[in-house]
Amino acid sequence: MLDIKIEKTTHPKPKPADESKLGFGKIFTDHMFIAKYKDGAGWYDASIVPYGPIELDPSLMSLHYGQSIFEGLKAYRGVDDEIRLFRPEKNFARLNYSAERMCLPQIDEDFALKALKALVDLDQEWIPHAEGTSLYLRPFMFGTDQYVGVHPSSEVYFMIICSPVGAYYPTGLDPVKIIVEDKYVRAVKGGTGYIKTAANYAQSLKAQQEAEEKNYSQVLWLDGIEHKYIEEVGTMNIFFVFEDEIVTPALNGSILSGITRMSCVDMLKEWGLPVVERQISIDEVIEGSQNGRLKECFGSGTAAVISPVGELMIGENKLIFNDGKIGELSQRLYDELTGIQWGKVEDKLGWMIKI
């Protein structure tokens, strides 16, 4: 395992004075982690250095051909003031899963976790104290060959940056409004929809932009072949709570395997509730809303944790869930997950790692 060199900043930045105005992903801490890779040499030069610009050549392959992947997770300051990470080993396992698909090198997951913990420990004073806040962690990897030509890069950077954040949505836990996308396609089986690569998010921007112009927070994507089956929201997986079962779309090769999604499924099973991973059509959702079987809907993801859906727009039809209020199960999952993350609730499933 590589040694990690640490160069502390000599010019620490002022920390946010008002933690209620952190926003999301706009402020960055004093340090970042970086390691380099080269075919034949492997990983080398692992270091934590002052946060700042990195020098890149204009011919950098990832700028031209998108060979880039990333992860997202958080560090939490518990009610006991201890720092905790939520299932970080799952993020690094998924990073390697993404790397394999994008022809990027595998990284030792234990080493990646060691680097993450060292960075968080160094910048722990940046972890906010206010309820609902955390330190967002962004590991990412990209090809650095200086060559304009389509082939896997032989040189790679792996980096981690950190950002103190508040709620992902300005409305917090208030139910969001989402719209079903019926014009653009996000992913198909055999593509890259099941991994966290930059390209997936770039191609979704147009649909997201048009949704926001109609006053909707997110897009709900349907399958790319029949435009019939529900896949996921732009930044979240999706769950539907029927009177006899809780349904989330099955991982079919075009849906991201969310860590929070996984945790919700695990938790629901632990509670003895009938959670099912299966194909679900938009017609079934409409019918469930009309006949009263569909009780609530929510999204799950690292950024927002649980995001209740109050309204779903489908063409000219508007579905309202739970009278536009937070559903009982959405609230329970949010309270339990965030309770574990902030050390308020016993971590019975052993998901948290202390720094």
N, C-alpha and C positions, 0 to 999 in steps of 0.2 A: 504494500500500500504506500502511495506517495506521501512524502512529508509536505506539509503546508507551510509556506513562508508567510509571515504576517508583517505587513508594513502599515503601521497606524498613521492616520492622518495627523498632520500638524496644524490643520485649520478646520476644526470641527464646525459644522454648520449649526445655526440656531434651530432649536427644535420648535415645533408648532406650539404656540401659546394657547390656542383655543382648539381643543380636541373635538369639539362639535362641528368644526368646519374643515375636517381633514379631506373630505371627498374620497375619491378612489383612484389610486395610481398616479397622483400628481406630485407627490413629495417623495424624495428618496434619501436614504440614510447615508452615513459617512463612508461606508466601505462596500466593496463588492468582491466576489470570488471569481477567479478566472483560472482555467487550465487549458492547455493546448494539446493537440493530438496531431501526429504525423504517421502516415503509413510506414511501417517498418520500425518505427521508434516507439509507438504507443503514446500514452498520455505522459506529459511532462510539464514542468514549470507551474505547479499548482501554487496559487498564492492568493492571499487576501490583501487588497490594496485600496487606497482611497478611491471613493466613487468619482468617476469622471469619464470624459470621452476616451474612446479607443481609436487608434489610427487604423484605418482600413483603406485598401486600394480600390480605386473606382471599378476595377475589373473583378471584384470579389464575386465569386460564383453565386453565393446565396442571394445577392442583390439582383442578379439577372434571372436566376432559375428557381429561387424559392426553396432551397434545401435548408429548411429551418424548422425546428420543433421546440416546444416549450411545455412547462408545467406550471401549476398554480396551487399554492397551499398557504397556510397561515401559521404564525406563532401567536400564542395567546398569553396575556398576563392574567393569571388566575386570581381569584379573590384572596388567596393566600400569598400573593405576589410572586409565586413560582411561575416560570416560563414553560409552556407546554406546546408540543407539536401534535397535530392530529393525523395519525396514520401516514406519516411521511414515506414509509417504506413502499406503500402502494403507489405513490407518485413516481418514485424512481423506477419501480418495476414497469410502470406505464411509459415512462420516458424511454426506457430501453425498447419497449414494444414499438413505440413511434420511430425510434432510431433505426430499427431493423427495416421498417417499411420505407424509410426515406434514405436508405443506404448511408447512414451515419454510424460511427463506431459505437459499440457497447461501452458503457462505463460501469465500473465496479459500484454496485448499489450501496454497499457498506461505506465505501470511500465518499460517495456523493452525500450520504447522510452525515458522515463525519465533517465534511466541508460545510454543509448547511448549518449544523449545530455550532461549529466554530464561528461562522459569520454572525449567526443570531446572538451568540454569547457576547461577541465583541460589540455588537450594536444594540444590545438589549435595552439601553436607556431610551431608544427610539420606540419601543413597544408602548403604545398608549395605555392609559389607565381607565379611561371612560368606558362605561358599559356599552357593548356593541362594537367596540373598536378592536383592532388587531394589527399585526405586522404582516402584510401580504408579501409572500416570497415567490420570486419568479426565477426558477432554473430554466435555462434555455441553451440550445446547441445549434450551431450553424456552420456550414462549409466556408472555408476561407481561402481556397485556391484562387490564385490570381490568373484567371484564364477564362476567356469567353468561348465556351464550348460546353455542350451538354454531356456531362458524365459525373459520376459521384466524386465529390471533392476528396482529395487525399490529405488535406489539412483541415482541422476543425477546432473551433473554440467551444468550450463549455463554460457558462457563466451563471452566477446567481446574483440578483439584485433584490433589494428590500424596500418596501414602501409602507409607512404607517397609514392605515385606512379606517374610514368609517363605513357606513352602510353603502352597499353597491348601488341600490336605488335610492334616490333622494327621499322617497316616501317611506323608506324603511320597510317595516313588515306589513304595511298597507297593501291590500291586493292590487296586483298590476293588471293592465289591460294588454292583451296580446292579439295578434291578427294572424290568421292562417294564410300562408303564402301559396298562391295558386298560379304564379307566373314563372318564378325562378326555381332552380333545382340546387339543393345543397350538396348531395352526395348520392352515390349508388354503390351497391356491393361490388367489391373489387377495386374501388377507389380509395380515398384517404379519409373518409368520413369518420372512421373508427379511431383515428389517432389525433393527437394535438399538434397539427402542423399549421404554420402561418397561412398557407394557401387556403385552408378551409375558411378562415375568418375573413381573408381579403375578398373572396368571392361572395361572401354573405353581406357585404357592406351595402350593396345597392338595395337589397330587399329591406335591410334594417333602416336605411335612410328614408325609404318610401313609407315604411311603417310609422316612423317618428313624425313624418309630415302629416299623417292621419291621426296623430296623438295616441299612438300605441307604443308601449315600452319595448316589445320584443316581437319576433316573428316565430310562429310555429311552423316547422317544416314538415311537409309530407314526403312520402317516398318518391324517388326520382323516376320511377318507371310508370306506375299507374296513377300517381298523384292522388292516392286514396288512403294510404296507411300512415298513421302518425309516427314521426321519428323523434325529434327533439326540438327544444326552443333554441334560439341563437346562442345563449350562454348557459343553458341549463338542460338537464333531463326533465321529463314530465311524468306526473302521476295523476291518475283519475280514480276518485274514491266513489265506487258504486255501493249500493246498499248491501251487496253480498260479497264483494271482492274489491281489492285495491289493485289496479292495473298500471303497469309501466311497460312501454314498448320493449320487446325482447331485443337483445343485442344481435343484430343481423348482419354485421359487416359494414354498415354505413352509419351506425350510431356510436357516439363516444361512450366508453365505459367510465362513467363518472364515479369518483371516490365517494362523494356525498350520496349519489344514487345507491351505490353498493351498501353504504352505511344505513340508509333508510330501509332498504330491503332486509338487511340483517336485523335491524331494530324491530321492524314490524313482525318478522318471524319470531323474534325473542318475546314479543308481546302476545304471540299466538293469534295474530290477525291474518286473514286470508289474502296475502299479497301474491300476485301472479305476474310473471314476465311473459308477455305474449304479444302477438300482432293485434293491433287495435285500429279500426278504421275511423275516419272522421264521421262517417254515417252513424256508427255505433255511439259516438259521443253526442251527436245531435239527437238521436233517438233517446238516449239516456237522460239528456237534459229535458226533453219534452215529456217523457213519461214519469219523471221524478226519481228514476233509479240512480242517476248521477248526482251525488251529494256535494262534492267539492273537487277542486283541481289545484295542484300546486307544482311548482318547479323546484328542482334541487341542484345545488352547485356550490363550489367552494366560496365564490364571491358573496352570494346572498344567503347561503345555507339553505333555508326554505323560503320560497317566494310564493305566497298564495296567489292564485289567478282569480280575479273577480269578474273579468269579462273576456270572452273569446269571440272575435269577429270572423265569420265565415261567409265570404261573399257579401250579400246584403243581410245575412242573418246574424243576430247578436245574441249570444248565450250568456246568461248571467248566472254565476255560481254562488250558492249560499247567500243570496241577496246582496252580493258584492262585499261580503264581510269575510273575515278570516274564519276558516273552517276549524272544527274541533280537532281533527287529526293533524292538520297543518300546524296549529298552535302547539299541540302536544309534541310533535316531532321537533319543532324549532326549540321549544323549551328544553327538551331532553338533550338534543345535540349540542346546543350552546351551553347548557348546564355542564355537560361533560367537558367541553372545550375550555370553559373558564373555571373548572374545578369546583363548581357548585353542586354537581351531582356525581355520585359514585361511578367510576369508570369500570363497570362490571365486565365489559368485553375487552379490556386491556388495549384500548385504541391510542391512548395518549403517551407521548414520550417526553419526559422532563429534560430540560437543558441543564 
